[in-house]
Amino acid sequence: MVGKILKHELYAIFRVLVFFAVAVVVFSAAGRILLAVLLGSDSGESGMAGILLFLVVMFYIFSISALIFAAYALGINRFYKTLFTGEGYMTLSLPVTPVQLIWGKLLSSIIAVVAATAVSAVSVVIFMVGWNASAMQMLYDAFGVIGNQIAAVVGSDPWAVAESVVNIIVTAPMILLVIFAVISVGQLFTSHRRAIAFVIFIGIYIAYSIISSLLMPVFADLAESVSMHLVSWIQIAIKAAIDVGCFFLVKYIIKNKVNLIA
């Protein structure tokens, strides 16, 4: 049943997200052509050309950000719309459990974000095609340093790779699950539900930022005196606890506290 929910959710998300994806790819190609024209023209070194180049690059970066943001927003909107609006009557009448519903919403949202990231990577390749040697060398030098650092870490400490993979696994759903939980808690109120959910989210964000800043010195001391691995696994455990806590909170509210009438 999760597969059917996932298929339905992906169709609903991608029928909108595809327009953002196409726009990003088209703009990357158009931006690359415009860059070639500007760089190849006699005014390529002029101040106006420099401003245009800057605007093209900035708007391209903005378009990528908008694509990834849209992937998150569409998944979150599907969660809210199909559970806590008029559509909730139909959704909650399906022969599925709250756990299956949550997994369907969560996995479809993650897949949408991953797809948006992949499209963004393809658009970057299109945007960089044909760059001159000096520009490519600058990029190679910048990313080469990062690559060498990663290779050094992998060579000297293979466990760091496993920790990074586990960290990605627990981090990927965390933002979505926290927002799902905030939206669900907001439904416990009888009025101004979205406003209250927004205020709760801001409060959680501020609290998380404060707690993170307080823990950073502690983590730094642990990394220096004990092991960086211990710090990594503590962070993984905290994120996993947030994931599990939010998941079961959403499950409890969907199963016991949903009120579509009030």
C-alpha positions in Angstrom: 0.0 0.0 0.0 2.9 2.3 0.7 3.9 1.8 -3.0 0.5 3.0 -4.2 0.6 6.0 -1.9 4.1 6.8 -3.0 3.1 6.6 -6.7 0.1 8.9 -6.2 2.2 11.4 -4.2 5.0 11.4 -6.8 2.6 12.1 -9.6 1.0 15.0 -7.7 4.4 16.5 -6.9 6.2 16.0 -10.2 3.3 17.3 -12.3 4.2 20.7 -10.8 7.9 20.2 -10.1 8.6 19.3 -13.7 7.9 22.9 -14.8 10.5 24.2 -12.3 13.0 21.6 -13.5 12.5 22.4 -17.2 12.8 26.1 -16.4 16.1 25.6 -14.6 17.6 23.5 -17.5 16.4 26.0 -20.1 17.7 28.9 -18.2 21.1 27.2 -17.7 21.4 26.7 -21.5 20.2 30.2 -22.2 22.5 31.6 -19.6 25.4 29.7 -21.1 24.7 31.2 -24.5 24.4 34.7 -23.1 27.7 34.3 -21.3 29.4 33.2 -24.5 28.0 36.2 -26.3 29.0 38.6 -23.6 32.5 37.1 -23.2 33.0 36.9 -26.9 31.9 40.5 -27.6 34.2 43.5 -27.8 32.5 44.8 -24.6 33.3 41.7 -22.7 35.6 43.6 -20.4 33.4 46.6 -19.9 31.7 47.4 -16.7 28.2 46.8 -18.2 29.2 43.4 -19.4 30.5 42.6 -16.0 27.2 43.6 -14.4 25.3 41.5 -16.9 27.5 38.5 -16.2 27.0 38.9 -12.5 23.2 39.1 -12.9 23.1 36.0 -15.1 25.1 34.0 -12.6 23.1 35.2 -9.7 19.7 34.6 -11.4 20.9 31.1 -12.3 21.8 30.4 -8.7 18.5 31.8 -7.6 16.7 29.4 -10.1 18.5 26.4 -8.6 17.5 27.5 -5.1 13.9 28.0 -6.2 13.8 24.4 -7.7 15.0 22.8 -4.5 12.8 25.0 -2.4 9.8 24.0 -4.6 10.6 20.3 -4.1 10.4 20.8 -0.3 7.4 23.1 -0.5 5.4 20.7 -2.7 6.0 17.7 -0.4 5.0 19.7 2.7 2.0 21.1 0.9 0.9 17.6 -0.1 1.2 16.4 3.6 -0.9 19.3 4.8 -3.5 19.3 2.0 -4.2 15.6 1.9 -4.4 15.2 5.7 -5.7 18.4 7.3 -8.0 19.9 4.7 -11.2 18.7 3.1 -9.1 16.0 1.3 -8.3 14.6 4.7 -11.8 12.9 4.8 -10.9 10.8 1.8 -7.3 10.2 2.8 -8.1 9.0 6.3 -10.9 6.8 5.0 -8.4 4.7 2.9 -7.5 1.3 4.2 -4.0 2.4 5.3 -2.4 3.0 8.6 -0.9 6.3 9.8 2.5 4.8 9.5 2.0 4.0 5.8 0.6 7.5 5.2 3.6 9.1 6.8 6.1 6.9 4.9 4.4 7.6 1.6 4.5 11.4 2.3 8.0 11.3 3.6 9.6 9.2 0.8 7.9 11.1 -2.0 9.2 14.4 -0.6 12.7 13.0 -0.2 12.6 11.6 -3.8 11.4 15.0 -5.1 14.3 16.8 -3.3 16.9 14.3 -4.6 15.4 14.6 -8.1 15.6 18.4 -7.9 19.2 18.2 -6.7 20.1 15.9 -9.7 18.5 18.3 -12.2 20.4 21.1 -10.6 23.7 19.1 -11.1 22.8 18.5 -14.7 22.1 22.2 -15.2 25.4 23.1 -13.7 27.2 20.9 -16.3 25.2 22.6 -19.1 26.0 26.0 -17.7 29.8 25.2 -17.6 30.1 23.6 -21.0 32.7 25.5 -23.1 34.1 27.6 -20.4 37.7 28.8 -21.2 40.7 27.0 -19.8 41.5 29.6 -17.1 37.9 29.5 -15.7 37.9 25.7 -15.7 41.3 25.7 -14.0 40.0 28.0 -11.2 37.1 25.6 -10.6 39.4 22.6 -10.7 41.7 24.2 -8.2 38.8 25.1 -5.9 37.2 21.7 -6.0 40.5 19.9 -6.2 41.5 21.1 -2.8 38.2 19.7 -1.4 38.7 16.5 -3.2 42.2 16.1 -1.9 41.0 16.7 1.6 38.2 14.1 1.3 40.7 11.6 -0.2 43.1 12.2 2.7 40.4 11.6 5.2 39.2 8.5 3.5 42.7 7.1 3.3 43.6 7.8 6.9 40.2 7.2 8.5 37.8 5.0 6.5 35.3 5.0 9.4 34.7 8.7 8.6 33.0 7.6 5.3 30.6 5.3 7.1 29.8 8.0 9.6 29.1 10.5 6.8 26.8 8.1 5.1 24.8 7.4 8.3 24.7 11.2 9.0 23.2 11.8 5.6 20.6 9.1 6.2 19.4 10.6 9.4 19.7 14.2 8.3 17.8 13.9 5.0 14.3 13.3 6.5 14.9 15.5 9.6 13.7 18.9 8.1 10.6 17.3 6.6 9.7 15.3 9.7 10.1 18.4 11.9 7.8 20.4 9.6 5.4 17.5 9.5 5.3 17.4 13.2 4.9 21.2 13.6 2.0 21.2 11.1 0.4 18.3 13.0 0.7 20.0 16.3 -0.9 23.1 14.8 -4.0 21.1 14.0 -4.6 20.6 17.7 -5.8 24.2 18.0 -9.2 25.3 17.0 -8.3 28.5 15.2 -5.3 30.2 13.5 -3.7 26.8 13.0 -1.3 27.8 10.3 -0.2 30.9 12.2 0.3 28.9 15.3 2.3 26.2 13.4 4.5 29.0 12.0 5.2 30.5 15.4 6.0 27.0 16.8 8.4 26.4 13.9 10.2 29.7 14.5 10.4 28.8 18.2 11.9 25.4 17.4 14.4 27.0 15.0 15.6 29.5 17.6 15.8 26.9 20.3 17.8 24.5 18.0 20.2 27.4 17.0 20.8 28.3 20.7 21.3 24.7 21.8 23.6 24.0 18.8 25.7 27.1 19.7 26.0 25.9 23.3 27.0 22.4 22.3 29.6 23.4 19.8 32.3 24.1 22.4 31.4 20.8 24.2 31.8 18.9 20.9 35.1 20.7 20.2 36.5 19.6 23.6 35.3 16.0 23.1 36.8 15.9 19.6 40.2 17.2 20.9 40.3 15.2 24.2 38.5 11.9 23.2 37.7 11.3 19.5 36.0 13.0 16.6 34.1 9.7 16.1 32.4 10.2 19.4 31.2 13.6 18.4 29.9 12.3 15.0 28.0 9.5 16.7 26.5 11.8 19.3 25.3 14.1 16.5 23.9 11.1 14.6 22.1 9.9 17.7 20.6 13.4 18.3 19.3 13.6 14.7 18.0 10.1 14.8 16.1 10.8 18.1 14.6 13.9 16.4 13.5 11.8 13.4 11.9 9.1 15.5 10.3 11.5 18.0 8.7 13.6 15.2 7.6 10.4 13.3 5.7 9.0 16.3 4.3 12.4 17.2 2.8 12.8 13.8 1.6 9.2 13.9 -0.1 9.8 17.3 -1.8 13.0 16.1 -3.1 11.5 12.8 -4.4 8.4 14.6 -6.0 10.1 17.7 -6.2 13.8 17.4 -7.2 14.8 13.8 -10.1 17.2 13.8 -11.2 18.3 10.3 -14.3 20.0 11.5 -13.1 22.6 14.0 
